[in-house]
Amino acid sequence: MEVWEFINEGGGGMGMMGGMNMPHPIHLHGKQFQVLKRSGVRHEGYVDEGWKDTVLLMPGERIKVLVKFGDYPGLFLYHCHNLEHEDMGMMRNYLVESSPASV
């Protein structure tokens, strides 16, 4: 299990989401996560309970998620689910290596 944090600064800057003042639906391929904490701008209607594979991150928000990794090693990716944003580089790979106990 790992805690990941996504930040939508929403006003410029560098990083995966730093240059666009817009919402970003962040999607993890092949893994699920739980929302641990959401801070910044608060909008009504969020449903953060339960296991997810996509979370909406509004401008000015930051979110911490708990990602569950099992015995499924390999190369996965996460990205903004807005197609134009994927095309602009809002897509990253991550490698899940098998744990010593499962080798």
Secondary structure, DSSP 8 states (H G I E B T S, - for coil): -EEEEEE---SS-SSSSTT--S-EEEEESS--EEEEEEESS--TT----S-BSEEEE-TT-EEEEEE---S--EEEEEEESSHHHHHTT-EEEEEE---GGG-
